[in-house]
Amino acid sequence: MRAVIESILPHRAPFLFISRIIELEPGEKAVAEYDVPKDLSIFEGHFPQEPILPGVIILEVLAQAGALALLSLENMKGKIALLAGVESARFKRPVKPGETLRAVMTMGTLKRGIGRAYGSVFVGDSEAARAVIAFAVPN
C-alpha cells in the first residue's frame, strides 16, 4: 500500500501521514487512514504528560488525503499540490497516540491551478476535526 501512496504523493517519511487508502475517486474524493504512532517524536513536547496530536498535523492528514484525490488524476501525475490556505477549521476532540484517523476529503473547485477541498477527520465514529482547505498546483 505504501508504494501506491508514494506513487501518487510526493511526501515521504517522516512527513507522510497516510497509512492506507480506503477509497479513491480521482478528482472527486479520497478516504484515507493514518495510524498515529505511539512513539511519534512530536509527543515528547506536545504534551509529555498528556500527549495529543497537534491540530496542524491533523490538517496535514486532510491535505494529504485531498492531494491523493487531486494528484491521482492523469493530468496531475508527477505534480505537487501546495497548501495555499485553511479557510476554516474546527477541532472537536483530541487525537491520542495509537488512534487511527480516517480522513474524508471531497474536492471542490479547481480553476487556474487554485482549488478548494472540504474534509472531516474521524476517530471511529467520532468527528475529530473538519476543515476547508485551499491548495495550489504550480505549473
C-alpha angles and dihedrals in degrees: 000000000000091000090054091049092048091048088062105030125056091210121109136183131321087030100041108107101178118094098175143354114239099177132002128185105174111237092002117057145349131194113191138163133221121197105213106222116231089221098048104149093228089070089068087076105019092080120324095193095040110016117204131169110256116249091237089061090050088053089049090054088055092046092051091048089052090048088055090058094045102039093047089071111106093237091050099052112130094015129117125234111211125204105248098175150324106243094186137352135180125186113203105175137008119260115225133203112277096027124123119232120208111201119199114191126180119192120232128182126347117189127162092344096309120107148162133224133189123215152164133201121214135192102202105316093332118101108229098180145347131200148169109225129194120209140183130211111204118216 
